[in-house]
Amino acid sequence: MFDSNMMERLQKAQQEIENIKLRLEQTIIEASSPADKVKVSITASKKIQSITIDPSLQNTEIEELEDHLIMAVNEAISRAEAKWEMEMKSAASGLLPGL
């Protein structure tokens, strides 16, 4: 079933996926809440790198600050997932043409 050519392709695809994972660990995605009150930077592998809060939120109610944080983090995660999916589809198309 598996010939040597298929094994080579599988090994190459596995190495490519590892390379993509490393690249995604270093790719920074940024997102913010409305009016840029809270900014979040995460890696494409979904590890938060930084959260910046606009000083104008200093005297804000906790609930409003939490809302800004949730919006920014969720947007950053959504962007990271889209980047991850795009990279993995690219790698898979090399192994399985037509995906």
Backbone as JSON Lines, residues from 0, in Angstrom:
{"i":0,"aa":"M","n":[0.81,-1.19,0.0],"ca":[0.0,0.0,0.0],"c":[0.86,1.26,0.0]}
{"i":1,"aa":"F","n":[1.79,1.34,0.94],"ca":[2.67,2.49,1.0],"c":[3.97,2.16,0.3]}
{"i":2,"aa":"D","n":[4.26,2.9,-0.74],"ca":[5.56,2.72,-1.39],"c":[6.53,3.72,-0.79]}
{"i":3,"aa":"S","n":[7.78,3.64,-1.19],"ca":[8.8,4.53,-0.62],"c":[8.51,5.99,-0.95]}
{"i":4,"aa":"N","n":[7.91,6.24,-2.11],"ca":[7.55,7.61,-2.48],"c":[6.51,8.18,-1.51]}
{"i":5,"aa":"M","n":[5.54,7.38,-1.14],"ca":[4.5,7.82,-0.2],"c":[5.11,8.07,1.17]}
{"i":6,"aa":"M","n":[6.02,7.21,1.61],"ca":[6.68,7.4,2.9],"c":[7.48,8.7,2.91]}
{"i":7,"aa":"E","n":[8.18,8.96,1.82],"ca":[8.94,10.22,1.72],"c":[8.0,11.41,1.8]}
{"i":8,"aa":"R","n":[6.87,11.33,1.11],"ca":[5.9,12.43,1.14],"c":[5.33,12.63,2.54]}
{"i":9,"aa":"L","n":[5.07,11.54,3.24],"ca":[4.56,11.64,4.61],"c":[5.59,12.26,5.54]}
{"i":10,"aa":"Q","n":[6.85,11.85,5.41],"ca":[7.91,12.42,6.23],"c":[8.11,13.9,5.92]}
{"i":11,"aa":"K","n":[8.05,14.23,4.64],"ca":[8.19,15.63,4.24],"c":[7.04,16.46,4.8]}
{"i":12,"aa":"A","n":[5.82,15.93,4.73],"ca":[4.65,16.64,5.25],"c":[4.77,16.82,6.76]}
{"i":13,"aa":"Q","n":[5.23,15.79,7.45],"ca":[5.4,15.88,8.9],"c":[6.42,16.96,9.26]}
{"i":14,"aa":"Q","n":[7.51,17.01,8.52],"ca":[8.52,18.04,8.77],"c":[7.96,19.42,8.47]}
{"i":15,"aa":"E","n":[7.18,19.53,7.41],"ca":[6.58,20.82,7.05],"c":[5.62,21.29,8.14]}
{"i":16,"aa":"I","n":[4.85,20.38,8.69],"ca":[3.93,20.73,9.78],"c":[4.7,21.21,11.0]}
{"i":17,"aa":"E","n":[5.8,20.56,11.32],"ca":[6.64,21.0,12.45],"c":[7.2,22.4,12.18]}
{"i":18,"aa":"N","n":[7.63,22.64,10.95],"ca":[8.14,23.97,10.59],"c":[7.04,25.03,10.72]}
{"i":19,"aa":"I","n":[5.85,24.69,10.3],"ca":[4.72,25.62,10.4],"c":[4.41,25.91,11.86]}
{"i":20,"aa":"K","n":[4.42,24.89,12.7],"ca":[4.16,25.09,14.12],"c":[5.17,26.05,14.74]}
{"i":21,"aa":"L","n":[6.43,25.87,14.39],"ca":[7.46,26.77,14.9],"c":[7.24,28.19,14.4]}
{"i":22,"aa":"R","n":[6.89,28.32,13.13],"ca":[6.64,29.65,12.56],"c":[5.43,30.3,13.24]}
{"i":23,"aa":"L","n":[4.39,29.53,13.51],"ca":[3.2,30.07,14.15],"c":[3.48,30.49,15.59]}
{"i":24,"aa":"E","n":[4.39,29.8,16.24],"ca":[4.78,30.19,17.6],"c":[5.43,31.58,17.62]}
{"i":25,"aa":"Q","n":[6.0,31.96,16.48],"ca":[6.71,33.24,16.4],"c":[5.89,34.33,15.69]}
{"i":26,"aa":"T","n":[4.75,33.96,15.14],"ca":[3.9,34.92,14.44],"c":[3.01,35.62,15.46]}
{"i":27,"aa":"I","n":[3.09,36.94,15.52],"ca":[2.31,37.72,16.47],"c":[1.05,38.26,15.79]}
{"i":28,"aa":"I","n":[-0.07,38.05,16.44],"ca":[-1.37,38.54,15.98],"c":[-1.8,39.61,16.98]}
{"i":29,"aa":"E","n":[-2.27,40.74,16.47],"ca":[-2.74,41.79,17.35],"c":[-4.22,42.06,17.1]}
{"i":30,"aa":"A","n":[-4.93,42.39,18.16],"ca":[-6.34,42.74,18.07],"c":[-6.64,43.72,19.2]}
{"i":31,"aa":"S","n":[-7.74,44.44,19.02],"ca":[-8.11,45.39,20.07],"c":[-9.62,45.47,20.2]}
{"i":32,"aa":"S","n":[-10.03,46.03,21.32],"ca":[-11.45,46.27,21.55],"c":[-11.83,47.54,20.8]}
{"i":33,"aa":"P","n":[-13.13,47.85,20.74],"ca":[-13.53,49.09,20.07],"c":[-12.79,50.3,20.63]}
{"i":34,"aa":"A","n":[-12.46,51.21,19.75],"ca":[-11.73,52.44,20.1],"c":[-10.34,52.15,20.66]}
{"i":35,"aa":"D","n":[-9.83,50.95,20.41],"ca":[-8.47,50.58,20.84],"c":[-8.22,50.79,22.33]}
{"i":36,"aa":"K","n":[-9.23,50.55,23.15],"ca":[-9.07,50.74,24.6],"c":[-8.24,49.63,25.22]}
{"i":37,"aa":"V","n":[-8.34,48.42,24.68],"ca":[-7.53,47.29,25.14],"c":[-6.94,46.62,23.91]}
{"i":38,"aa":"K","n":[-5.62,46.41,23.92],"ca":[-4.96,45.74,22.82],"c":[-4.33,44.45,23.33]}
{"i":39,"aa":"V","n":[-4.46,43.4,22.51],"ca":[-3.93,42.09,22.88],"c":[-3.02,41.61,21.77]}
{"i":40,"aa":"S","n":[-1.87,41.1,22.15],"ca":[-0.95,40.46,21.22],"c":[-0.81,39.01,21.63]}
{"i":41,"aa":"I","n":[-1.06,38.1,20.66],"ca":[-0.89,36.68,20.92],"c":[-0.13,36.06,19.76]}
{"i":42,"aa":"T","n":[0.41,34.89,20.0],"ca":[1.05,34.18,18.89],"c":[-0.05,33.47,18.11]}
{"i":43,"aa":"A","n":[0.28,33.08,16.89],"ca":[-0.68,32.35,16.08],"c":[-0.98,30.98,16.69]}
{"i":44,"aa":"S","n":[-0.18,30.56,17.66],"ca":[-0.46,29.32,18.38],"c":[-1.23,29.59,19.67]}
{"i":45,"aa":"K","n":[-1.79,30.8,19.77],"ca":[-2.73,31.21,20.82],"c":[-2.11,31.38,22.21]}
{"i":46,"aa":"K","n":[-0.89,31.87,22.28],"ca":[-0.28,32.18,23.56],"c":[-0.23,33.7,23.7]}
{"i":47,"aa":"I","n":[-0.87,34.23,24.75],"ca":[-0.91,35.67,24.95],"c":[0.49,36.18,25.23]}
{"i":48,"aa":"Q","n":[0.88,37.21,24.49],"ca":[2.19,37.83,24.67],"c":[2.09,39.12,25.49]}
{"i":49,"aa":"S","n":[1.03,39.9,25.23],"ca":[0.87,41.13,25.99],"c":[-0.58,41.61,25.94]}
{"i":50,"aa":"I","n":[-0.94,42.37,26.96],"ca":[-2.22,43.06,27.01],"c":[-1.92,44.49,27.42]}
{"i":51,"aa":"T","n":[-2.4,45.43,26.62],"ca":[-2.18,46.85,26.9],"c":[-3.53,47.51,27.13]}
{"i":52,"aa":"I","n":[-3.65,48.2,28.25],"ca":[-4.9,48.86,28.6],"c":[-4.68,50.36,28.53]}
{"i":53,"aa":"D","n":[-5.54,51.03,27.76],"ca":[-5.48,52.48,27.62],"c":[-5.67,53.13,28.99]}
{"i":54,"aa":"P","n":[-4.8,54.07,29.35],"ca":[-4.92,54.72,30.67],"c":[-6.27,55.4,30.9]}
{"i":55,"aa":"S","n":[-6.98,55.72,29.83],"ca":[-8.29,56.36,30.01],"c":[-9.29,55.42,30.68]}
{"i":56,"aa":"L","n":[-9.0,54.13,30.7],"ca":[-9.88,53.16,31.36],"c":[-9.58,53.04,32.86]}
{"i":57,"aa":"Q","n":[-8.65,53.84,33.33],"ca":[-8.2,53.77,34.71],"c":[-9.34,53.85,35.72]}
{"i":58,"aa":"N","n":[-10.29,54.72,35.49],"ca":[-11.39,54.88,36.43],"c":[-12.68,54.22,35.94]}
{"i":59,"aa":"T","n":[-12.53,53.27,35.05],"ca":[-13.67,52.59,34.46],"c":[-14.2,51.51,35.4]}
{"i":60,"aa":"E","n":[-15.49,51.28,35.29],"ca":[-16.09,50.18,36.04],"c":[-15.44,48.87,35.62]}
{"i":61,"aa":"I","n":[-15.3,47.96,36.54],"ca":[-14.67,46.66,36.28],"c":[-15.38,45.94,35.15]}
{"i":62,"aa":"E","n":[-16.7,45.96,35.12],"ca":[-17.44,45.25,34.08],"c":[-17.08,45.76,32.68]}
{"i":63,"aa":"E","n":[-16.91,47.08,32.55],"ca":[-16.56,47.65,31.24],"c":[-15.16,47.21,30.84]}
{"i":64,"aa":"L","n":[-14.23,47.24,31.77],"ca":[-12.88,46.79,31.5],"c":[-12.88,45.31,31.1]}
{"i":65,"aa":"E","n":[-13.62,44.51,31.83],"ca":[-13.72,43.09,31.49],"c":[-14.28,42.89,30.09]}
{"i":66,"aa":"D","n":[-15.29,43.69,29.73],"ca":[-15.87,43.59,28.39],"c":[-14.83,43.91,27.31]}
{"i":67,"aa":"H","n":[-14.05,44.94,27.54],"ca":[-12.99,45.3,26.58],"c":[-11.96,44.17,26.46]}
{"i":68,"aa":"L","n":[-11.58,43.6,27.6],"ca":[-10.61,42.5,27.58],"c":[-11.16,41.3,26.81]}
{"i":69,"aa":"I","n":[-12.39,40.94,27.09],"ca":[-13.01,39.8,26.43],"c":[-13.06,40.03,24.92]}
{"i":70,"aa":"M","n":[-13.5,41.2,24.5],"ca":[-13.59,41.49,23.06],"c":[-12.22,41.39,22.38]}
{"i":71,"aa":"A","n":[-11.21,41.98,23.01],"ca":[-9.88,41.97,22.4],"c":[-9.28,40.57,22.36]}
{"i":72,"aa":"V","n":[-9.41,39.83,23.45],"ca":[-8.85,38.47,23.48],"c":[-9.58,37.57,22.49]}
{"i":73,"aa":"N","n":[-10.9,37.65,22.44],"ca":[-11.65,36.82,21.5],"c":[-11.29,37.14,20.05]}
{"i":74,"aa":"E","n":[-11.12,38.4,19.73],"ca":[-10.74,38.78,18.37],"c":[-9.34,38.25,18.04]}
{"i":75,"aa":"A","n":[-8.42,38.37,18.99],"ca":[-7.06,37.87,18.76],"c":[-7.07,36.35,18.55]}
{"i":76,"aa":"I","n":[-7.85,35.64,19.34],"ca":[-7.94,34.18,19.19],"c":[-8.53,33.82,17.84]}
{"i":77,"aa":"S","n":[-9.56,34.53,17.44],"ca":[-10.19,34.27,16.14],"c":[-9.19,34.47,15.0]}
{"i":78,"aa":"R","n":[-8.41,35.53,15.07],"ca":[-7.4,35.78,14.03],"c":[-6.31,34.72,14.05]}
{"i":79,"aa":"A","n":[-5.9,34.3,15.24],"ca":[-4.87,33.26,15.36],"c":[-5.38,31.94,14.78]}
{"i":80,"aa":"E","n":[-6.62,31.6,15.06],"ca":[-7.2,30.36,14.53],"c":[-7.26,30.4,13.01]}
{"i":81,"aa":"A","n":[-7.62,31.56,12.45],"ca":[-7.68,31.68,10.99],"c":[-6.29,31.5,10.38]}
{"i":82,"aa":"K","n":[-5.28,32.07,11.01],"ca":[-3.91,31.94,10.52],"c":[-3.46,30.49,10.61]}
{"i":83,"aa":"W","n":[-3.73,29.83,11.73],"ca":[-3.37,28.42,11.95],"c":[-4.02,27.55,10.87]}
{"i":84,"aa":"E","n":[-5.32,27.76,10.65],"ca":[-6.05,26.96,9.68],"c":[-5.49,27.16,8.27]}
{"i":85,"aa":"M","n":[-5.19,28.39,7.92],"ca":[-4.64,28.67,6.6],"c":[-3.3,27.96,6.4]}
{"i":86,"aa":"E","n":[-2.44,28.0,7.4],"ca":[-1.13,27.36,7.31],"c":[-1.25,25.84,7.22]}
{"i":87,"aa":"M","n":[-2.14,25.26,8.01],"ca":[-2.3,23.81,7.99],"c":[-2.92,23.32,6.68]}
{"i":88,"aa":"K","n":[-3.86,24.08,6.14],"ca":[-4.44,23.7,4.85],"c":[-3.37,23.74,3.77]}
{"i":89,"aa":"S","n":[-2.5,24.73,3.86],"ca":[-1.42,24.84,2.89],"c":[-0.5,23.61,2.96]}
{"i":90,"aa":"A","n":[-0.18,23.2,4.17],"ca":[0.69,22.03,4.35],"c":[-0.02,20.76,3.87]}
{"i":91,"aa":"A","n":[-1.3,20.64,4.17],"ca":[-2.04,19.45,3.78],"c":[-2.19,19.36,2.27]}
{"i":92,"aa":"S","n":[-2.32,20.49,1.61],"ca":[-2.49,20.44,0.16],"c":[-1.24,19.9,-0.53]}
{"i":93,"aa":"G","n":[-0.08,20.08,0.11],"ca":[1.15,19.51,-0.43],"c":[1.16,17.99,-0.34]}
{"i":94,"aa":"L","n":[0.54,17.47,0.7],"ca":[0.48,16.03,0.88],"c":[-0.68,15.4,0.11]}
{"i":95,"aa":"L","n":[-1.82,16.08,0.17],"ca":[-3.03,15.57,-0.46],"c":[-3.56,16.61,-1.45]}
{"i":96,"aa":"P","n":[-3.03,16.64,-2.65],"ca":[-3.49,17.63,-3.62],"c":[-5.0,17.55,-3.81]}
{"i":97,"aa":"G","n":[-5.6,18.71,-3.97],"ca":[-7.03,18.77,-4.17],"c":[-7.81,19.16,-2.93]}
{"i":98,"aa":"L","n":[-7.12,19.33,-1.78],"ca":[-7.82,19.75,-0.56],"c":[-8.21,21.19,-0.64]}
